[in-house]
Amino acid sequence: MSAEIRRIITIVEETLSEGGRPVDPPTRRAAAIAVIRNPYAGAYVEDLSALSDIGEELGEILPKRAVAALGIPGNRVESFGKAAAVGADGELEHAAAILHPKLGAPFRDVLGKGAALIPSSKKRGGLGVPLDIPLGHKDAARVRSHFDGMEVRVPDAPRADEIVVAIAVADSGRPHPRVGGLTTDRIVGKDGVS
């Protein structure tokens, strides 16, 4: 089953100043969001593998759009994350089926790497519900400077029978990080933790 996509939205956010101080170079985050029909809205279905296949499809489409919006090669992305919101007739498990089993592999392929778990969130909501896409370093979960997030919303989604699926990427961590932890120059990047 292929995704029935109603809309795709791409957003770029650039922070030039934080805490009254310039951010040079600016930190940049991009999100790509798909609004899709939920084929299982309103009905309990035991086998959700079709949604996992849709996740794999979106795992190829959305990261390419977000990375292109940043204007950098995929291997220069430092942080990543994913989120989904189901409409009123959907289940949280529908969001999980899209986000977890198969979306990650093609997402990592676009980035050329990604040893860390991809942070994720899922929720149920109506039109315009905000999605907080958690962000973490793509190769090392202990890099605190990259614990971040990006809020996105689509004013006319999700409808009751839809799912909003979003991924985000960033070219750096938070502006002016100073809470310690593993630094990017000390990342090993093999186990996804350090």
N, C-alpha and C positions, 0 to 999 in steps of 0.2 A: 504494500500500500504506500503510495506517495502522499506527501503532505499537500493538502488543499490550502494553499497560501492565499490569504486575502490581501495582506499588506506586508511590506518589509520597510523598516525605518532604520536609518543609520544616523547616529549622533556622535559628534566629537566635542569634547570638553577640554579646554585649555586653561590652566591656572597660571596667571602671570604674576600674581601677588598673593602672599599669605602672611597673616600676622603683621601686616604693615611693611613687609619686606619683599623686595622683588624675588621672583623665582626665575633663575636663569641657569640653564634653559628652562622654559616653561614645562610643567608636567602635563602630559596629554593622555586622555582616556577616550576610548571609543566603544560604543555599543552598537550591536546590530540586533534588531528585534523582528521576529516574524509573528504575525497573527495568523493562526491556522484554525481550521475546523477541527473540532474534537469528534472523531468518529464514534466514540463511546459515550458521548454526553447523554445523560438520562438513563443509562442502562448499565447494570453490573455485568462485566465480562471478565472471565477468569484469565484468559490468555491475552496479555497486553503486548505481545511481541510486535504487532504492527506499529504501535507507538514507539517502540525501541527502534524500529527501522526508520521511522520518521525522524527520530533523534539523530540517527546516523546521517541522514540526508541533510538535516539542518546543521549538523556538525561540520559539513563541508561548505555549505553556503554562507552561513553567518560569520564565521571567523575570517573568511576571505574578504568579506565586505568591511569588517571592522579594521582589519590590518590595512587594507587599501585606503580607508579613510584617514588612518594615521600617516600614510605616505612613507612607511618604512618596510623593510623586508620582515617577514614573519619571525626570523631568528633574532630580531632586535626587540621584540615584545618581551617585557619583563614580568608582567602580571596578567592573570586571567581569572575568569569567573563565569558562572552561568546561573540563570534563574528562570522560573516559569510560574505563571499564574493561570489557573483554570477558572472558567466561568462557573456560574451557579449550578449548572447541571453536570459539572465534572467532579472528579475525585482527585485528591492530592496524589493518589497513586498514579493517575494519568500523567501528572507532571513528572513524577519520579521515573516513570517508564520512558519518557522522552529524554530526561537529563542524564540518567545513570548508565544503563548497560552499554550503549553504543555511541553516544555523542562525543565522548572524550577522545577516542582514537583519531578521528579525522580532524578534530580541533588541534590536537598535538601535532599532527602531520603538517598543518598549515604553519605552525610555529617552528617546525623543525626539531622540537624538543618539548619537554614538559614532564619532568619526573615526578613533580608533586601532584597530590590530589587536586582536582579542580574544585575550588570552593563553590557551594551551591545553596540556593534557597528556593522554596516553593510555597505557594499559598493559593487560597481561593479568594476571588474578589469580583467586583463588578466593573463597569466601564470606568476607565481611568485609574484603576488601582495602581499604586506605585509598586514597582519591583525594586528591591534593594539587592543589587548584584554584588555579592561579596568578592573581593579581590585578594589574591595571595600570589607570592612569587611563583613562577611556573616551575622552577627547578628545586626550590628549597623552602619548605613550609615554615622554617624557623626564622626567616628574614622579616623581622618585625616592621621594618620601614615600608614594607609592601602590604601590610594588613590594612586594607582599605575597602572601599565600596563605591558603587556608582548607582544613583537612583535614576530610573527611567519610568516613563508611563506613556501609554497610548490612549488619548482621550476617548476613543470610541471602541475600546477593547479591554478585556475580553467580553464578548457577548456570552450569553448563557451556554451556548454550544461551541465555544472557542477556547483556545489556549494561546497565551502570549508566551513566547519563548525568546529569551534574550541571552546574549553572551557579551562579555566586556573584556577588553584588553587595555593594557597601559604600557607606555614606553619607559616608565620609571616608578618609583615608590611615591609616598606622600611628599609634599613640599616640606623642606626643612626638617627631616626626621631626626629625633633626638631622644628616643626611648631605649636605646641600646639593642642588644641582640646580635645575631649573626649579620655580618655586612656582606654586600654583594661580591666584594673582592675575595671573600673566603668561602664561597659556595663550592661544594664538591659536585652536587647535582646528580648523584647516582641513585640515592635511596629516596629522593623526594623530600627528605627532612632537613638535611644540612648540606 
